[in-house]
Structure formats: C-alpha cells, structure tokens
Amino acid sequence: MEWDNEKVLELIECYKNKTVLWFPKDPKYYNKVAKSDAWEDLAKQMKTTTDECKKKMISLNASFRREKARVKNSQRTGSGTDEVYESSWFAFKSLAFIMDKDNPRPTLNTVSKN
C-alpha cells in the first residue's frame, strides 16, 4: 500500500481511537484477542491488511521516538530557547497522544503502617 501523508494521518487518528493498542492502562491492553480484533477493525477502516497497518505503526512509532529524543536532548541545562529543537516532522503533533505512555507508574507503598 502507498502511504501518503494524508493516509498516514488518517491511520494515526484511527489508531488513537483504539486505546487497547497503545495505552497500557486500558483494561484490555494485555488481552491478545481484543488487540487482534482492534487491529482487524483498524485494517478494515484503512482498507488494507492488518500486517500493513502494524508495519506502518511500528515505523511511525520509531520515527516519533527519534523526534522525541531530539527534542529532549536539545532541552539540556544551559541551552537557550532558540536552541531547543522543534520537530518539523509532519506526524509529530498527531502522535503527541503517546508522548507519556512509557512513563513509569507511581509506585505503591505496600508496607503497612502499624
């Protein structure tokens, strides 16, 4: 399948609406059947195969991580606001919803206070 920018942005929007695929706190995130169903539904919406959608999202996620790292690395102490990298990649803002998905959850205190 040929992925032009418009088609990619449509894929990202459909992906965003299927939290089971990307949001670890979704109740069905670890349910393989629910995930498989979500990928199939996404592929139907995009009129392509599940494998094509998965491959494209893997590629987009990798590009997003690269751009996110560039932004983070440019925000070091001592750098001026004019030195901070601002991504010009067309899909960066569309994928911003996954920006914090990899942040660790706060820890729970399991020690009782008696």
PATITOR-887820 format. One record per residue (C-alpha): residue number from 1; residue in three letters; x, y, z. Coordinates in nm, 4 decimals, m for minus. Layout:
<nodes>
+-----+------+----------+----------+----------+
! pos ! code !        X !        Y !        Z !
+-----+------+----------+----------+----------+
! NUM !  ALA !        X !        Y !        Z !
...
+-----+------+----------+----------+----------+
</nodes>
This chain:
<nodes>
+-----+------+----------+----------+----------+
! pos ! code !        X !        Y !        Z !
+-----+------+----------+----------+----------+
!   1 !  MET !   0.0000 !   0.0000 !   0.0000 !
!   2 !  GLU !   0.1149 !   0.3529 !  m0.0773 !
!   3 !  TRP !   0.1132 !   0.5719 !   0.2342 !
!   4 !  ASP !   0.0844 !   0.9416 !   0.1560 !
!   5 !  ASN !   0.0796 !   1.1956 !   0.4409 !
!   6 !  GLU !  m0.2990 !   1.2242 !   0.4392 !
!   7 !  LYS !  m0.3420 !   0.8463 !   0.4642 !
!   8 !  VAL !  m0.0831 !   0.8291 !   0.7451 !
!   9 !  LEU !  m0.2650 !   1.0967 !   0.9452 !
!  10 !  GLU !  m0.5904 !   0.9045 !   0.8974 !
!  11 !  LEU !  m0.4192 !   0.5876 !   1.0241 !
!  12 !  ILE !  m0.2871 !   0.7735 !   1.3292 !
!  13 !  GLU !  m0.6353 !   0.9052 !   1.4086 !
!  14 !  CYS !  m0.7861 !   0.5549 !   1.3867 !
!  15 !  TYR !  m0.5006 !   0.4166 !   1.5992 !
!  16 !  LYS !  m0.5546 !   0.6888 !   1.8588 !
!  17 !  ASN !  m0.9186 !   0.5842 !   1.8972 !
!  18 !  LYS !  m0.8177 !   0.2234 !   1.9714 !
!  19 !  THR !  m0.6547 !   0.2624 !   2.3129 !
!  20 !  VAL !  m0.6296 !  m0.1152 !   2.3510 !
!  21 !  LEU !  m0.3411 !  m0.0992 !   2.1012 !
!  22 !  TRP !  m0.1265 !   0.1642 !   2.2693 !
!  23 !  PHE !  m0.2425 !   0.2569 !   2.6212 !
!  24 !  PRO !  m0.1075 !   0.0188 !   2.8908 !
!  25 !  LYS !  m0.3770 !   0.1258 !   3.1394 !
!  26 !  ASP !  m0.6568 !   0.0149 !   2.9060 !
!  27 !  PRO !  m0.8327 !  m0.2816 !   3.0746 !
!  28 !  LYS !  m0.7956 !  m0.4926 !   2.7586 !
!  29 !  TYR !  m0.4366 !  m0.3903 !   2.6756 !
!  30 !  TYR !  m0.2988 !  m0.7342 !   2.7672 !
!  31 !  ASN !  m0.5864 !  m0.9240 !   2.6021 !
!  32 !  LYS !  m0.4484 !  m1.0725 !   2.2786 !
!  33 !  VAL !  m0.7935 !  m1.1369 !   2.1314 !
!  34 !  ALA !  m0.9092 !  m0.7791 !   2.1923 !
!  35 !  LYS !  m0.5872 !  m0.6459 !   2.0409 !
!  36 !  SER !  m0.6202 !  m0.8700 !   1.7370 !
!  37 !  ASP !  m0.9807 !  m0.7572 !   1.6879 !
!  38 !  ALA !  m0.8743 !  m0.3922 !   1.7161 !
!  39 !  TRP !  m0.6014 !  m0.4385 !   1.4515 !
!  40 !  GLU !  m0.8502 !  m0.6102 !   1.2182 !
!  41 !  ASP !  m1.1020 !  m0.3297 !   1.2668 !
!  42 !  LEU !  m0.8304 !  m0.0719 !   1.2018 !
!  43 !  ALA !  m0.7266 !  m0.2525 !   0.8833 !
!  44 !  LYS !  m1.0885 !  m0.2554 !   0.7615 !
!  45 !  GLN !  m1.1188 !   0.1180 !   0.8245 !
!  46 !  MET !  m0.7972 !   0.1796 !   0.6315 !
!  47 !  LYS !  m0.8942 !  m0.0693 !   0.3560 !
!  48 !  THR !  m0.5687 !  m0.2610 !   0.3855 !
!  49 !  THR !  m0.4236 !  m0.5607 !   0.5696 !
!  50 !  THR !  m0.3537 !  m0.5916 !   0.9392 !
!  51 !  ASP !   0.0155 !  m0.6505 !   0.8665 !
!  52 !  GLU !   0.0405 !  m0.3304 !   0.6620 !
!  53 !  CYS !  m0.1136 !  m0.1280 !   0.9454 !
!  54 !  LYS !   0.1128 !  m0.2869 !   1.2065 !
!  55 !  LYS !   0.4261 !  m0.2285 !   0.9962 !
!  56 !  LYS !   0.3349 !   0.1327 !   0.9363 !
!  57 !  MET !   0.2603 !   0.1996 !   1.3032 !
!  58 !  ILE !   0.5905 !   0.0390 !   1.4074 !
!  59 !  SER !   0.7688 !   0.2685 !   1.1640 !
!  60 !  LEU !   0.5749 !   0.5755 !   1.2797 !
!  61 !  ASN !   0.6398 !   0.4961 !   1.6465 !
!  62 !  ALA !   1.0126 !   0.4609 !   1.5770 !
!  63 !  SER !   1.0187 !   0.7960 !   1.3965 !
!  64 !  PHE !   0.8232 !   0.9550 !   1.6799 !
!  65 !  ARG !   1.0678 !   0.8212 !   1.9409 !
!  66 !  ARG !   1.3582 !   0.9623 !   1.7363 !
!  67 !  GLU !   1.1969 !   1.3063 !   1.7161 !
!  68 !  LYS !   1.1017 !   1.2984 !   2.0846 !
!  69 !  ALA !   1.4637 !   1.2176 !   2.1764 !
!  70 !  ARG !   1.5885 !   1.5062 !   1.9624 !
!  71 !  VAL !   1.3564 !   1.7449 !   2.1448 !
!  72 !  LYS !   1.4578 !   1.6098 !   2.4856 !
!  73 !  ASN !   1.8306 !   1.6234 !   2.4062 !
!  74 !  SER !   1.8032 !   1.9831 !   2.2916 !
!  75 !  GLN !   1.6491 !   2.0870 !   2.6236 !
!  76 !  ARG !   1.9654 !   2.0398 !   2.8263 !
!  77 !  THR !   2.0560 !   2.2776 !   3.1035 !
!  78 !  GLY !   2.2190 !   2.5903 !   2.9704 !
!  79 !  SER !   2.0615 !   2.5821 !   2.6268 !
!  80 !  GLY !   1.8634 !   2.8862 !   2.5251 !
!  81 !  THR !   1.5079 !   2.8791 !   2.3990 !
!  82 !  ASP !   1.6339 !   2.9415 !   2.0455 !
!  83 !  GLU !   1.8463 !   2.6236 !   2.0685 !
!  84 !  VAL !   1.5572 !   2.3914 !   2.1573 !
!  85 !  TYR !   1.4774 !   2.1565 !   1.8696 !
!  86 !  GLU !   1.1225 !   2.1788 !   1.7375 !
!  87 !  SER !   1.0195 !   1.8858 !   1.5231 !
!  88 !  SER !   0.9076 !   1.9657 !   1.1718 !
!  89 !  TRP !   0.8086 !   1.6042 !   1.1013 !
!  90 !  PHE !   0.4511 !   1.6093 !   0.9685 !
!  91 !  ALA !   0.3155 !   1.3436 !   1.2081 !
!  92 !  PHE !   0.4794 !   1.4641 !   1.5299 !
!  93 !  LYS !   0.1819 !   1.6616 !   1.6626 !
!  94 !  SER !  m0.0635 !   1.3903 !   1.5579 !
!  95 !  LEU !   0.1275 !   1.1306 !   1.7606 !
!  96 !  ALA !   0.1664 !   1.3543 !   2.0661 !
!  97 !  PHE !  m0.1004 !   1.1480 !   2.2447 !
!  98 !  ILE !   0.1570 !   0.8704 !   2.3002 !
!  99 !  MET !   0.4152 !   1.1120 !   2.4429 !
! 100 !  ASP !   0.3802 !   0.9954 !   2.8040 !
! 101 !  LYS !   0.2621 !   0.6385 !   2.7551 !
! 102 !  ASP !   0.6029 !   0.4969 !   2.8503 !
! 103 !  ASN !   0.6383 !   0.6925 !   3.1736 !
! 104 !  PRO !   0.6531 !   0.4601 !   3.4739 !
! 105 !  ARG !   0.3561 !   0.4454 !   3.7040 !
! 106 !  PRO !   0.3948 !   0.5827 !   4.0553 !
! 107 !  THR !   0.4995 !   0.3130 !   4.2992 !
! 108 !  LEU !   0.2638 !   0.1811 !   4.5605 !
! 109 !  ASN !   0.3598 !   0.1669 !   4.9243 !
! 110 !  THR !   0.2878 !  m0.1924 !   5.0276 !
! 111 !  VAL !   0.4334 !  m0.1607 !   5.3754 !
! 112 !  SER !   0.1570 !  m0.1177 !   5.6306 !
! 113 !  LYS !   0.1949 !   0.1475 !   5.9000 !
! 114 !  ASN !   0.1098 !  m0.0273 !   6.2282 !
+-----+------+----------+----------+----------+
</nodes>
